[in-house]
Amino acid sequence: MLKKMEAAAVGSAEFFARSKARLNFDVPPGLIDPNIIPRTGDEGNDRMLEIVAQEQPVRPAAVLISVVDHPQQTVLLTQRSEHLNNHAGQISFPGGKIDATDASPLEAALREAHEEVGLMREFIEPIGYLDLYGTAFGFRILPTVARVKPGFKLKINEGEVDDAFEVPLAFLMNPENHQIHSKEFRGMERSYYAMPFAEHYIWGATAGILRVLYERIYLA
């Protein structure tokens, strides 16, 4: 039986220890195999993915879940530029599509984090991949969880990102903050996670991935 762990009960060292024990760098075949539909655990999102998988090619992507190792840990998030074709204006992790020149999804996530917000690799300790996550735009997102040393200075790429900010990990990992909202998708009511924080509306794939992180680390 799964036992729920409250975020406040898991300190910095234990969080990273649990992450290292539960995650690895094995690339799931569903990242590029169109016959494998990622399962997110969100029933509404999974129904949507089944429809999208029949219509769009697989679009592999990678993001970096940067857990900043302050005394009270935070997660680095961005607000995407309003003019982008996909997910314009939304809250996201640093990341993007995996290029043919990227040696691995990890390298893609590190490259994108540097390109988007100037996060230098010397501050980043990659821990492992989280579960594959699919979106309505046909993206197959493979998140890398990483420990980030404080003291970095960001340089925002205004062509891709409007802002970068940090949110307390304890807030994001508290299931009481995991709201379920809904919207219509092709005549169906689709549910999705949302985690509003201050003036930021964290929802969709970003909130869904954070929910997966909670389930992997705080359920044991």
Secondary structure per residue as TSV (DSSP state, phi and psi in degrees):
chain	resnum	aa	ss	phi	psi
A	1	M	-	360.0	138.7
A	2	L	-	-75.5	136.7
A	3	K	-	-112.4	123.7
A	4	K	B	-74.4	133.0
A	5	M	-	-109.8	125.4
A	6	E	-	-71.6	142.9
A	7	A	G	-57.7	-38.8
A	8	A	G	-65.3	-20.6
A	9	A	G	-85.9	-8.7
A	10	V	S	-111.6	106.8
A	11	G	-	-77.3	-179.8
A	12	S	H	-56.8	-52.7
A	13	A	H	-62.3	-41.4
A	14	E	H	-70.0	-36.8
A	15	F	H	-57.6	-49.3
A	16	F	H	-69.4	-34.6
A	17	A	H	-64.2	-44.2
A	18	R	H	-63.6	-41.5
A	19	S	H	-61.4	-44.4
A	20	K	H	-65.7	-32.9
A	21	A	H	-74.3	-29.4
A	22	R	H	-100.7	-18.5
A	23	L	-	-114.0	159.3
A	24	N	B	-151.3	-174.2
A	25	F	-	-111.3	29.3
A	26	D	-	-76.9	124.2
A	27	V	-	-82.4	121.2
A	28	P	-	-69.2	139.7
A	29	P	G	-61.6	-25.6
A	30	G	G	-65.6	-10.8
A	31	L	G	-61.7	-33.5
A	32	I	T	-125.7	-9.4
A	33	D	-	-89.5	112.2
A	34	P	T	-67.8	-15.6
A	35	N	T	-82.5	-10.8
A	36	I	-	-103.9	118.6
A	37	I	-	-98.5	118.7
A	38	P	-	-59.4	139.0
A	39	R	-	-106.7	120.1
A	40	T	-	-94.9	-13.0
A	41	G	S	87.3	-9.7
A	42	D	-	-96.4	108.6
A	43	E	H	-55.6	-44.0
A	44	G	H	-64.5	-42.7
A	45	N	H	-67.2	-38.1
A	46	D	H	-66.3	-37.9
A	47	R	H	-62.5	-41.5
A	48	M	H	-64.1	-40.7
A	49	L	H	-64.0	-35.6
A	50	E	H	-61.1	-37.4
A	51	I	H	-71.6	-47.9
A	52	V	H	-63.3	-36.5
A	53	A	H	-62.1	-25.5
A	54	Q	T	-83.0	-12.8
A	55	E	T	-114.9	-27.0
A	56	Q	S	-124.0	147.5
A	57	P	-	-69.9	158.3
A	58	V	-	-66.4	135.5
A	59	R	E	-124.7	91.3
A	60	P	E	-66.0	136.6
A	61	A	E	-142.1	161.4
A	62	A	E	-138.8	142.9
A	63	V	E	-133.1	160.8
A	64	L	E	-113.4	117.8
A	65	I	E	-88.7	95.4
A	66	S	E	-88.7	104.6
A	67	V	E	-94.5	108.4
A	68	V	E	-82.3	126.6
A	69	D	-	-85.1	57.8
A	70	H	S	-74.0	168.0
A	71	P	S	-53.2	-37.9
A	72	Q	S	-111.7	103.9
A	73	Q	-	-59.9	150.9
A	74	T	E	-131.2	165.9
A	75	V	E	-118.5	131.0
A	76	L	E	-83.6	123.6
A	77	L	E	-126.3	162.1
A	78	T	E	-125.6	159.4
A	79	Q	E	-110.4	117.5
A	80	R	E	-69.7	150.8
A	81	S	-	-63.5	149.5
A	82	E	T	-70.4	-20.4
A	83	H	T	-91.4	-1.7
A	84	L	-	-69.1	152.8
A	85	N	S	-72.2	-34.7
A	86	N	S	-118.4	132.9
A	87	H	S	57.4	37.1
A	88	A	T	-59.7	132.6
A	89	G	T	76.1	-2.6
A	90	Q	-	-86.0	161.0
A	91	I	E	-80.1	134.5
A	92	S	E	-147.1	171.2
A	93	F	-	-88.0	153.1
A	94	P	S	-57.3	133.5
A	95	G	E	159.1	-179.2
A	96	G	E	175.3	-164.2
A	97	K	E	-67.4	151.1
A	98	I	-	-85.6	120.5
A	99	D	-	-84.5	159.4
A	100	A	T	-63.0	-24.9
A	101	T	T	-83.8	-7.7
A	102	D	-	-76.9	129.4
A	103	A	S	-68.9	-24.9
A	104	S	S	-164.1	166.8
A	105	P	H	-58.4	-35.5
A	106	L	H	-59.2	-47.7
A	107	E	H	-63.2	-34.9
A	108	A	H	-64.5	-43.8
A	109	A	H	-64.1	-42.2
A	110	L	H	-65.5	-42.5
A	111	R	H	-61.9	-47.0
A	112	E	H	-64.7	-39.4
A	113	A	H	-62.0	-37.5
A	114	H	H	-72.0	-42.2
A	115	E	H	-66.6	-38.8
A	116	E	H	-80.9	-45.0
A	117	V	H	-128.7	3.7
A	118	G	-	73.6	21.6
A	119	L	-	-73.2	117.4
A	120	M	-	-79.6	144.0
A	121	R	G	-64.4	-26.8
A	122	E	G	-63.9	-17.7
A	123	F	G	-93.2	-6.2
A	124	I	E	-108.6	128.3
A	125	E	E	-115.2	97.6
A	126	P	E	-63.0	140.5
A	127	I	E	-109.9	-43.4
A	128	G	E	166.2	170.6
A	129	Y	E	-84.5	141.0
A	130	L	-	-86.7	-177.7
A	131	D	-	-66.3	148.4
A	132	L	-	-63.7	138.6
A	133	Y	E	-130.6	129.6
A	134	G	E	-101.7	151.9
A	135	T	-	-126.9	170.0
A	136	A	T	-68.1	-17.1
A	137	F	T	-89.6	5.9
A	138	G	S	87.5	4.6
A	139	F	E	-76.1	139.6
A	140	R	E	-108.0	105.7
A	141	I	E	-98.0	126.2
A	142	L	E	-109.9	106.9
A	143	P	E	-82.9	140.9
A	144	T	E	-106.2	123.7
A	145	V	E	-84.5	133.1
A	146	A	E	-140.6	146.1
A	147	R	E	-90.7	126.9
A	148	V	E	-117.4	127.1
A	149	K	-	-74.2	137.1
A	150	P	T	-64.5	163.4
A	151	G	T	105.6	-5.4
A	152	F	-	-71.9	156.3
A	153	K	-	-120.0	128.9
A	154	L	-	-90.5	151.2
A	155	K	-	-130.8	103.4
A	156	I	-	-73.8	129.4
A	157	N	-	-85.3	100.8
A	158	E	T	-68.1	-12.1
A	159	G	T	-75.2	-18.9
A	160	E	T	-121.8	-29.6
A	161	V	E	-131.7	134.9
A	162	D	E	-89.3	-30.1
A	163	D	E	-159.7	157.4
A	164	A	E	-135.4	141.3
A	165	F	E	-154.9	166.0
A	166	E	E	-116.5	142.2
A	167	V	E	-122.8	135.2
A	168	P	E	-55.6	130.9
A	169	L	H	-59.9	-37.9
A	170	A	H	-60.7	-35.8
A	171	F	H	-66.3	-47.5
A	172	L	H	-68.5	-28.0
A	173	M	T	-95.0	6.3
A	174	N	-	-90.7	113.4
A	175	P	G	-60.8	-19.5
A	176	E	G	-67.1	-19.4
A	177	N	G	-95.1	3.8
A	178	H	-	-93.2	85.3
A	179	Q	E	-79.6	152.1
A	180	I	E	-112.7	115.0
A	181	H	E	-109.4	174.6
A	182	S	E	-148.7	156.1
A	183	K	E	-153.0	165.0
A	184	E	E	-82.8	137.0
A	185	F	E	-133.2	104.7
A	186	R	T	53.1	47.2
A	187	G	T	83.7	-2.4
A	188	M	E	-111.1	149.0
A	189	E	E	-83.4	116.4
A	190	R	E	-107.1	127.9
A	191	S	E	-93.1	154.2
A	192	Y	E	-157.2	158.3
A	193	Y	E	-81.0	148.0
A	194	A	E	-142.0	141.7
A	195	M	-	-135.4	70.4
A	196	P	-	-59.0	133.4
A	197	F	B	-137.6	117.8
A	198	A	T	52.2	-126.6
A	199	E	T	-88.9	4.7
A	200	H	B	-100.8	128.9
A	201	Y	-	-101.5	98.2
A	202	I	-	-90.5	119.0
A	203	W	B	-153.5	-176.8
A	204	G	H	62.1	-136.1
A	205	A	H	-62.2	-38.3
A	206	T	H	-63.4	-48.4
A	207	A	H	-66.3	-36.9
A	208	G	H	-63.6	-41.4
A	209	I	H	-66.7	-39.4
A	210	L	H	-63.9	-36.2
A	211	R	H	-63.9	-41.7
A	212	V	H	-62.1	-40.8
A	213	L	H	-60.2	-44.4
A	214	Y	H	-57.8	-45.1
A	215	E	H	-67.9	-34.4
A	216	R	H	-75.2	-34.8
A	217	I	H	-97.8	-35.9
A	218	Y	H	-102.8	-2.7
A	219	L	B	-111.0	125.3
A	220	A	-	-143.7	360.0
